[in-house]
Amino acid sequence: MQEAVRKTAGSYRTPESVILRVALLSLAVNAGLVVTKLALSVYSGSLALRADGIHSFVDVVASLALIVGVLLSSRRRRDFPYGLYKVENVVAVAIALLIFFTAFEIAAEALTGDAAARPYSGWILLAVAAFIPVPYILGTYEVNVGQKYNSPSLIADGRQHRVDVLSSSVVFFALLGQFFGIPLDRVAAVVVAVFIVRSGWGILKDSMKTLLDASVGYDTLDEIRTIIQSDPVVSNIKSITGRNSGRYIFVEAMVEMATSDLKEAHRASERIEEKIRIRVQNVERVVIHYEPEEKTHLRYAVPLQDREGLISDHFGEAPYFAILDVDTEKNRIERQDIVANPFTDLEKRKGGQVAEMLLAQQIDVVLLHHSLSGRAAGYALEAAGVEMRMTPAATLAEASDEVTGRHGEETRTSPR
């Protein structure tokens, strides 16, 4: 059993090691293609073949840049707390600029150069035909690995290699025409340059979107939204954003939770973050901002000195309490009850007993003349998430106007 565990642990590779291994393979293959193409171009005198060789040399430079980018992006430094992941995107931009420069040089020589192609034997055609599928196979492998591990620089390198198939095919037909005396070499060189520019534009566009913090794809955001909504504590998602940084994703969401218990809300946010990391690949960081569910109805308690509505200065010794049910959307009091305080004759813990009575009534807000800070009643109400609000109102009627006026003002100023 232990041996099987050791084998499993030994076979595991980190994403960085897999990407680096593929980058080294790309470097070796490209170096071989450069040497082969340039040697054949010297023998045949073909400008198109030399252009294709230069294109492959750019691939070598791109592979070297990819390796450096992967090594740098996996490092963490104190002055870069979010990591150096975007180094991969910077590398991809550098690759694109190299591609544009190469295309310009090829097109300029094809349009203004005066070198003439020389006769050559048919084995050169066979050699060129043999290495046409090589970049496509390598590029497809790189794109698949890059998509699996969300590596933008590896995907860029793979796409560039797949374009090489088209340029190499054009070169092959140009050489075939040259073999039969048809001058297609310069035209083919310009066509190769167009292929190179097209490849570079796709790489540049994707990399710049990430560097400018463009949002992740809609499908990914929808999947994250579904994960968040599936948690039973979440009542509403106010906003959700996600951005790419290199091959990693950073997610931030603002949610409303159907609980006022901070510990329960924190456990729910941790549960959501874990689900997102499991189901969405390459998520580096998830930040869930949570707040209590916005209620459409609130229940207020007001200590009274008498049934006529004079507000008491005391809490535990107040003979009566008014219970107000307020519709915060329609800005009106739906129900008003006055209940007697059965604990006024107790010698101790009056406030605590009254607090428990109000909690049993599911009170949301208590209006007071004096703070309950540092008292047992205050601790009990605060622990239950009840808001204790100071009021200057002297009578219940004034408190009612204050409550409805407050929610009316909130309704007018709330964003739509």
Secondary structure, DSSP 8 states (H G I E B T S, - for coil): -HHHHHHHHHH---HHHHHHHHHHHHHHHHHHHHHHHHHHHHHH--HHHHHHHHHHHHHHHHHHHHHHHHHHHT--BTTBTT-STTHHHHHHHHHHHHHHHHHHHHHHHHHH---------THHHHHHHHTSHHHHHHHHHHHHHHHHTT-HHHHHHHHHHHHHHHHHHHHHHHHHHHHTT---HHHHHHHHHHHHHHHHHHHHHHHHHHHTT-B--HHHHHHHHHHHHTSTTEEEEEEEEEEEETTEEEEEEEEEES---HHHHHHHHHHHHHHHHHHSTTEEEEEEEEEE---SEEEEEEEESSTT-BB-S-STT-SEEEEEEEETTTTEEEEEEEEE-TTTT-SS-HHHHHHHHHHHTT-SEEEESS--TTSHHHHHHHHTT-EEEE---SBHHHHHHHHHHHHHHHHHHS--
